[in-house]
Amino acid sequence: MSKSSTGAGAASVFGGHDSIAPPIFLSVTVENGDPNEVVLTYNRALDLTSIPDTGDFTVTAHTISTVSLAGSTVHLIVSVNFISTDVCYVTYTKGAAPIRSDVGEIDAATLASTLIINNVL
């Protein structure tokens, strides 16, 4: 028996939040309360057992010391706090432990140079 991506059953496989699909990048910010933490937000829960290496990311003018995951977010701790005038970008390249969904373990896409929304006052 073959499965089709069309028809009534397709929505349960490819449709809603609980379906098997890759996490989609939504935003990246650094907040005033945590000026050394860059947070990447995705549209779905992430596989918390697949923690990317610090070398899978770059942040302009900052060294990444730690990567952690929580829910649908990736947290990058940088060695030097952001200041209000910083204009920085983040990149992500899939490595041995990629960002992936908690359902189906499908990898998130590589992230090209993306402007970090800097909310540091």
C-alpha positions in Angstrom: 0.0 0.0 0.0 1.4 3.4 -0.9 0.8 6.7 0.8 -0.2 9.8 -1.0 0.4 13.5 -0.1 -3.0 14.3 -1.5 -6.4 13.4 -0.2 -8.1 13.3 3.2 -5.2 11.7 5.0 -2.6 14.3 3.8 -3.7 17.0 6.3 -2.8 14.7 9.3 0.7 14.0 7.9 1.6 17.4 6.5 -0.9 19.9 8.0 -1.3 21.0 11.6 1.2 21.7 14.4 1.4 18.1 15.6 2.1 16.8 12.1 5.5 15.6 10.9 7.1 18.8 9.5 10.4 20.7 9.9 10.5 23.6 12.4 10.2 26.9 10.6 12.4 29.8 11.8 10.3 32.8 12.9 12.6 35.4 14.6 15.8 36.1 16.4 16.1 38.6 19.2 18.3 39.7 22.1 16.4 41.3 25.0 17.3 44.0 27.5 17.0 41.6 30.5 19.5 39.1 29.0 21.9 41.1 26.8 24.2 38.1 26.4 21.5 35.8 25.1 20.4 35.5 21.5 17.1 33.6 21.1 16.0 32.0 17.9 12.3 31.2 17.8 10.7 28.4 15.7 7.1 27.6 15.0 7.0 24.2 16.8 8.6 22.3 19.6 12.1 21.2 19.1 13.8 17.9 19.8 15.6 18.7 23.1 18.0 15.8 22.7 19.5 17.3 19.5 21.6 20.2 20.7 23.7 21.9 18.0 27.3 22.7 18.6 28.4 26.3 19.1 30.3 26.1 15.9 27.1 25.5 13.9 26.2 29.2 14.6 27.9 32.6 14.0 26.9 35.9 15.6 28.6 39.0 14.2 31.3 40.3 16.5 30.4 37.8 19.3 31.8 34.5 20.4 29.1 31.9 21.3 29.9 30.0 24.5 26.8 27.9 25.0 23.8 26.5 23.0 20.6 25.3 24.7 17.1 24.5 23.7 13.8 25.1 25.4 10.4 24.4 23.8 10.4 26.1 20.4 13.5 28.2 21.1 17.3 28.0 20.6 19.4 30.0 23.1 22.9 31.2 22.3 24.9 32.6 25.1 27.6 35.0 23.9 30.7 36.0 25.8 30.1 39.8 25.5 26.8 41.6 26.2 25.0 43.3 23.4 24.7 47.1 23.6 21.9 49.1 22.2 23.8 50.2 19.1 24.9 46.7 18.1 23.7 45.7 14.6 24.5 42.0 14.4 23.5 38.9 12.3 23.2 35.2 13.1 23.8 32.3 10.8 23.1 28.6 11.4 24.5 25.6 9.4 23.3 22.1 10.2 25.9 20.0 12.0 26.0 16.5 13.6 23.2 17.4 16.0 20.8 19.7 14.0 17.9 21.8 15.1 14.9 19.5 14.5 11.3 19.0 15.3 10.2 16.9 18.3 7.8 15.0 16.1 9.4 13.0 13.3 12.9 14.5 14.0 12.9 16.5 10.7 15.7 19.0 10.5 15.2 22.7 10.4 16.7 24.5 7.3 20.1 26.2 7.4 19.7 29.9 8.3 21.4 32.5 6.1 22.7 35.7 7.6 19.7 37.1 9.5 19.5 40.4 11.3 19.1 40.0 15.1 16.4 42.2 16.5 18.2 44.1 19.3 15.9 45.1 22.1 18.7 46.1 24.5 18.2 49.7 25.9 
